Amino acid sequence: MENNLDGPFFLNYWQFSVHGPFDAKEELIDYYQGQVDPQNPQQSPTYAAMIHSLDDNVGKILDAVDRLGIARDTIIIFYSDDGGNMYNLVDGTTATSNAPFRGGKGSIYEGGVRVPAAFIWPHVIQGGTHSEALFQSEDLYATILEMVGVPLPPNQALDSISAVPVFKGGPPQREAVYTFFPHGPTVPDHLPPSASVRQGDWKLIRIFYDSSDQSHRYELYNLRDDVGERVNLAGQYPERVQQMDQMIEAFLNDTNAALPQLNPNYDPDFTYQSGGWQGVGYVHVEGKDAGLQVRSFGEDPMRIQTAGLDLVPGDYALEFKLRSLSASGSGQVAWAETSNAFDEANTREFNVIDDGLWHEYRLELQFSETVGALRMMPASTQGVVHIEWIRLKDSNDMLVTEWEFK
């Protein structure tokens, strides 16, 4: 900037301090260690210290713009590439949380695709202005060119739409925002290869070949009423699903997207299992650093079970440590002589605390006959939960059996 005071310049500043590897200044880590709120899912002092350094360095650039006297002639854009990392462990917890949004980096849910954006354009954008207009990273190209008065190249294929009319008080220019993520990352609350469209308050996600019959699966959310994407409305609004899915199809065709293919080795009867527990129906269980991850898809309730037990009649207590990332409602524990003999009478319910934090639960159970199987429904909605451990104790509070998943 100092060498280009008399002419135009372009500075592209990629700040790396809120990305792995996770490290920060010790004095800042110590400061934020004392600021941790146990009721807030953002509990990493290291990550907070990294954000502090990011703020300091962005501030140095803004201070230099002011010091050099070019603030009134400089456009400044602050933009993030994806949602926050909510799966890598830092300080014994996740790096960050994107609450109230669902998911994070590597996810097609709002926590992975909704990012902060700020534009400073002297003489044009009024300070403190806020806009609900849809905008995506591809739009930076056409927007910046129009801001600096450079025409778009002729005959160029273009995904970008300029937001300059919006900056000048005009109506939104983009009807819809599309996301295509044909990958299957193993991050918490991820989706298999998917595509989505956001149109107004509505968002449709197509999950390729993800139903039990290998047809596409759909999730539909009204982001005005459900910004956390907890209530799938696809079954209630089939016409809207069809209309928005046609938009996704047109987008994929227009961009000549490389699409996922059917798995010729797909086994609809395959059962996911880990740590002595297995999913019931179309429920995925997998061992993670954070414990047993349980994911419920579609209309199947979130249920897991274990068998091969030999528990005599009597009083017991089931204790477990669980955190919900995106599932809620009432949970349930049931017991039976075999995994085929569960009875609604032999159940206990509990309320799931859906705040992204770890909670310990304890349920009193009474076995009137020999029990060989336990079934748990960690939540009554689709979504993702983690279970760190499950312990069964007898009437004397002595440990009978324990499942540890970390």
Sequence and secondary structure as in RCSB ss.txt:
>XXXX:A:sequence
MENNLDGPFFLNYWQFSVHGPFDAKEELIDYYQGQVDPQNPQQSPTYAAMIHSLDDNVGKILDAVDRLGIARDTI
IIFYSDDGGNMYNLVDGTTATSNAPFRGGKGSIYEGGVRVPAAFIWPHVIQGGTHSEALFQSEDLYATILEMVGV
PLPPNQALDSISAVPVFKGGPPQREAVYTFFPHGPTVPDHLPPSASVRQGDWKLIRIFYDSSDQSHRYELYNLRD
DVGERVNLAGQYPERVQQMDQMIEAFLNDTNAALPQLNPNYDPDFTYQSGGWQGVGYVHVEGKDAGLQVRSFGED
PMRIQTAGLDLVPGDYALEFKLRSLSASGSGQVAWAETSNAFDEANTREFNVIDDGLWHEYRLELQFSETVGALR
MMPASTQGVVHIEWIRLKDSNDMLVTEWEFK
>XXXX:A:secstr
 GGGTTS         TTSSS    HHHHHHHHTT  TTSS   HHHHHHHHHHHHHHHHHHHHHHHTT GGG  
EEEE SS    SSEETTEES   TTSS  TT SSHHHH   EEEE TTTS TT        TTHHHHHHHHHTT 
   TT        HHHHTT     SEEEEEE     STT  SSEEEEEETTEEEEEETT STTSS EEEEEETTT
 TT  S  TTT HHHHHHHHHHHHHHHHHTT       TT  TT   EETTEEE SSEEEEEETTEEEEEE TTS
 EEEEE    B SEEEEEEEEEEESS  SEEEEEEESSTT   TTSEEEEE   SSS EEEEEEEEESS B EEE
EEEESSSEEEEEEEEEEEETTS EEEEEE  
